[in-house]
Amino acid sequence: MIYDQTLNFYRWSVEILTHRQLSHLGIRMSKTDIYMYNYISIGVDAQVTLDFHRARSSRFYPFGSRFFNKMLYLGFGTQQVVAADCKNLEQRLNLYLDGVQVDLPELESIVILNIASWGAGVNLWGEGTNAPSQSHCDGVLEVIGVYSSFHIAQLQVGLSKPHRIGQAKRIDVSQIPQFQCNAKFLSLTVNQ
């Protein structure tokens, strides 16, 4: 027999505020609302997603096979090991968990999770006796730091552990360069 069970699943509202300069009139706030169900990531993994998106949007994109897509991701991830466009991300943004600013170690990515699975099935929050449990229906988000594109590869094969930053009901991040939400790349453009 198959039994169905109804589970609560939180839909998180993400409010994006950008400052726009209007010549002599001062600063005006622009607001965009999106919804997050799974995760938001800021930094190197979003950069790799952007590079992949641009490649697939190109008229020179030859294939649609899973293998070719994985090779593209591998190539863009490897490129970020060398280029490190998101190096010193911790110096370019401020992170607040439930109103308290968090001091960050050297990171290239911050991942905010509502689910246990990220990056092709990696359980970023993980299991452990000294960490609170994770649930998709507890009204709390988990925040994890990733050190580099190479660290992402290590996480995917189980050779490393992520940096647990904390859990919170409200998360504020300032100065976000690029990010992805629910595996879709988003970019903030500020007109000055």
Contacts in CASP RR format, 6 or more apart in sequence:
PFRMAT RR
TARGET T0000
AUTHOR 0000-0000-0000
METHOD contacts of the structure
MODEL  1
MIYDQTLNFYRWSVEILTHRQLSHLGIRMSKTDIYMYNYISIGVDAQVTL
DFHRARSSRFYPFGSRFFNKMLYLGFGTQQVVAADCKNLEQRLNLYLDGV
QVDLPELESIVILNIASWGAGVNLWGEGTNAPSQSHCDGVLEVIGVYSSF
HIAQLQVGLSKPHRIGQAKRIDVSQIPQFQCNAKFLSLTVNQ
7 136 0 8 1.000
7 137 0 8 1.000
8 137 0 8 1.000
9 37 0 8 1.000
9 136 0 8 1.000
9 137 0 8 1.000
10 37 0 8 1.000
10 114 0 8 1.000
10 136 0 8 1.000
10 137 0 8 1.000
10 139 0 8 1.000
11 35 0 8 1.000
11 36 0 8 1.000
11 37 0 8 1.000
12 35 0 8 1.000
12 36 0 8 1.000
12 37 0 8 1.000
12 114 0 8 1.000
12 141 0 8 1.000
13 33 0 8 1.000
13 35 0 8 1.000
13 36 0 8 1.000
14 33 0 8 1.000
14 34 0 8 1.000
14 35 0 8 1.000
14 36 0 8 1.000
14 40 0 8 1.000
14 181 0 8 1.000
15 31 0 8 1.000
15 32 0 8 1.000
15 33 0 8 1.000
16 31 0 8 1.000
16 32 0 8 1.000
16 33 0 8 1.000
16 34 0 8 1.000
16 188 0 8 1.000
17 29 0 8 1.000
17 30 0 8 1.000
17 31 0 8 1.000
18 29 0 8 1.000
18 30 0 8 1.000
18 32 0 8 1.000
18 188 0 8 1.000
18 190 0 8 1.000
19 27 0 8 1.000
19 28 0 8 1.000
19 29 0 8 1.000
19 30 0 8 1.000
19 190 0 8 1.000
20 27 0 8 1.000
20 28 0 8 1.000
20 29 0 8 1.000
20 30 0 8 1.000
20 190 0 8 1.000
20 191 0 8 1.000
20 192 0 8 1.000
21 27 0 8 1.000
21 191 0 8 1.000
21 192 0 8 1.000
22 28 0 8 1.000
34 181 0 8 1.000
34 186 0 8 1.000
36 112 0 8 1.000
36 114 0 8 1.000
36 181 0 8 1.000
36 182 0 8 1.000
37 114 0 8 1.000
37 115 0 8 1.000
37 182 0 8 1.000
38 113 0 8 1.000
38 114 0 8 1.000
38 115 0 8 1.000
38 118 0 8 1.000
38 182 0 8 1.000
38 183 0 8 1.000
39 111 0 8 1.000
39 112 0 8 1.000
39 113 0 8 1.000
39 114 0 8 1.000
39 115 0 8 1.000
39 118 0 8 1.000
39 181 0 8 1.000
39 182 0 8 1.000
40 111 0 8 1.000
40 112 0 8 1.000
40 179 0 8 1.000
40 180 0 8 1.000
40 181 0 8 1.000
41 109 0 8 1.000
41 110 0 8 1.000
41 111 0 8 1.000
41 112 0 8 1.000
41 118 0 8 1.000
41 179 0 8 1.000
41 180 0 8 1.000
42 89 0 8 1.000
42 93 0 8 1.000
42 109 0 8 1.000
42 110 0 8 1.000
42 111 0 8 1.000
42 112 0 8 1.000
42 173 0 8 1.000
42 176 0 8 1.000
42 177 0 8 1.000
42 178 0 8 1.000
42 179 0 8 1.000
43 86 0 8 1.000
43 89 0 8 1.000
43 108 0 8 1.000
43 109 0 8 1.000
43 110 0 8 1.000
43 177 0 8 1.000
43 178 0 8 1.000
43 179 0 8 1.000
44 77 0 8 1.000
44 80 0 8 1.000
44 84 0 8 1.000
44 85 0 8 1.000
44 86 0 8 1.000
44 89 0 8 1.000
44 108 0 8 1.000
44 109 0 8 1.000
44 146 0 8 1.000
44 148 0 8 1.000
44 149 0 8 1.000
44 152 0 8 1.000
45 109 0 8 1.000
45 111 0 8 1.000
45 119 0 8 1.000
45 146 0 8 1.000
45 149 0 8 1.000
45 152 0 8 1.000
45 180 0 8 1.000
46 109 0 8 1.000
46 178 0 8 1.000
46 179 0 8 1.000
46 180 0 8 1.000
46 185 0 8 1.000
46 186 0 8 1.000
47 80 0 8 1.000
47 85 0 8 1.000
47 86 0 8 1.000
47 178 0 8 1.000
48 73 0 8 1.000
48 76 0 8 1.000
48 77 0 8 1.000
48 80 0 8 1.000
48 149 0 8 1.000
49 180 0 8 1.000
49 183 0 8 1.000
49 185 0 8 1.000
50 178 0 8 1.000
50 185 0 8 1.000
50 187 0 8 1.000
51 76 0 8 1.000
51 79 0 8 1.000
52 69 0 8 1.000
52 72 0 8 1.000
52 73 0 8 1.000
52 76 0 8 1.000
53 185 0 8 1.000
55 61 0 8 1.000
55 72 0 8 1.000
55 76 0 8 1.000
56 69 0 8 1.000
56 72 0 8 1.000
62 68 0 8 1.000
63 69 0 8 1.000
77 149 0 8 1.000
77 152 0 8 1.000
77 153 0 8 1.000
78 149 0 8 1.000
80 86 0 8 1.000
80 108 0 8 1.000
80 148 0 8 1.000
80 149 0 8 1.000
81 148 0 8 1.000
81 149 0 8 1.000
81 150 0 8 1.000
84 108 0 8 1.000
84 148 0 8 1.000
84 149 0 8 1.000
86 108 0 8 1.000
86 109 0 8 1.000
86 177 0 8 1.000
87 108 0 8 1.000
88 106 0 8 1.000
89 104 0 8 1.000
89 107 0 8 1.000
89 108 0 8 1.000
89 109 0 8 1.000
89 110 0 8 1.000
89 177 0 8 1.000
90 104 0 8 1.000
90 105 0 8 1.000
90 106 0 8 1.000
90 107 0 8 1.000
92 175 0 8 1.000
92 177 0 8 1.000
93 110 0 8 1.000
93 173 0 8 1.000
93 174 0 8 1.000
93 175 0 8 1.000
93 176 0 8 1.000
93 177 0 8 1.000
94 101 0 8 1.000
94 172 0 8 1.000
94 173 0 8 1.000
94 174 0 8 1.000
94 175 0 8 1.000
95 101 0 8 1.000
95 102 0 8 1.000
95 104 0 8 1.000
95 110 0 8 1.000
95 143 0 8 1.000
95 165 0 8 1.000
95 171 0 8 1.000
95 172 0 8 1.000
95 173 0 8 1.000
96 102 0 8 1.000
96 170 0 8 1.000
96 171 0 8 1.000
96 172 0 8 1.000
96 173 0 8 1.000
97 143 0 8 1.000
97 165 0 8 1.000
97 166 0 8 1.000
97 167 0 8 1.000
97 168 0 8 1.000
97 170 0 8 1.000
97 171 0 8 1.000
98 168 0 8 1.000
98 169 0 8 1.000
98 170 0 8 1.000
99 170 0 8 1.000
99 172 0 8 1.000
102 143 0 8 1.000
102 165 0 8 1.000
102 166 0 8 1.000
104 110 0 8 1.000
104 145 0 8 1.000
104 165 0 8 1.000
105 147 0 8 1.000
105 163 0 8 1.000
106 147 0 8 1.000
107 145 0 8 1.000
107 146 0 8 1.000
107 147 0 8 1.000
107 163 0 8 1.000
108 146 0 8 1.000
108 147 0 8 1.000
108 148 0 8 1.000
108 149 0 8 1.000
108 151 0 8 1.000
109 145 0 8 1.000
109 146 0 8 1.000
109 152 0 8 1.000
110 143 0 8 1.000
110 144 0 8 1.000
110 145 0 8 1.000
110 146 0 8 1.000
110 165 0 8 1.000
110 173 0 8 1.000
111 118 0 8 1.000
111 124 0 8 1.000
111 143 0 8 1.000
111 144 0 8 1.000
111 145 0 8 1.000
111 146 0 8 1.000
111 162 0 8 1.000
112 141 0 8 1.000
112 142 0 8 1.000
112 143 0 8 1.000
112 144 0 8 1.000
112 171 0 8 1.000
113 124 0 8 1.000
113 125 0 8 1.000
113 134 0 8 1.000
113 141 0 8 1.000
113 142 0 8 1.000
113 143 0 8 1.000
113 144 0 8 1.000
114 136 0 8 1.000
114 141 0 8 1.000
114 142 0 8 1.000
115 136 0 8 1.000
116 123 0 8 1.000
116 124 0 8 1.000
116 125 0 8 1.000
116 126 0 8 1.000
116 134 0 8 1.000
116 136 0 8 1.000
117 123 0 8 1.000
118 124 0 8 1.000
119 152 0 8 1.000
119 156 0 8 1.000
120 156 0 8 1.000
121 156 0 8 1.000
122 155 0 8 1.000
122 156 0 8 1.000
124 142 0 8 1.000
124 144 0 8 1.000
124 155 0 8 1.000
124 162 0 8 1.000
125 131 0 8 1.000
125 134 0 8 1.000
125 142 0 8 1.000
125 144 0 8 1.000
125 162 0 8 1.000
125 164 0 8 1.000
126 134 0 8 1.000
131 164 0 8 1.000
132 167 0 8 1.000
134 142 0 8 1.000
134 167 0 8 1.000
139 169 0 8 1.000
140 167 0 8 1.000
140 168 0 8 1.000
140 169 0 8 1.000
141 167 0 8 1.000
141 168 0 8 1.000
141 169 0 8 1.000
141 171 0 8 1.000
142 164 0 8 1.000
142 166 0 8 1.000
142 167 0 8 1.000
143 164 0 8 1.000
143 165 0 8 1.000
143 166 0 8 1.000
143 167 0 8 1.000
143 168 0 8 1.000
143 171 0 8 1.000
144 162 0 8 1.000
144 163 0 8 1.000
144 164 0 8 1.000
144 165 0 8 1.000
145 162 0 8 1.000
145 163 0 8 1.000
145 164 0 8 1.000
145 165 0 8 1.000
146 152 0 8 1.000
146 155 0 8 1.000
146 162 0 8 1.000
146 163 0 8 1.000
147 163 0 8 1.000
151 160 0 8 1.000
151 162 0 8 1.000
154 160 0 8 1.000
155 161 0 8 1.000
155 162 0 8 1.000
176 188 0 8 1.000
177 188 0 8 1.000
178 185 0 8 1.000
178 186 0 8 1.000
178 187 0 8 1.000
178 188 0 8 1.000
179 185 0 8 1.000
179 186 0 8 1.000
179 188 0 8 1.000
180 186 0 8 1.000
END
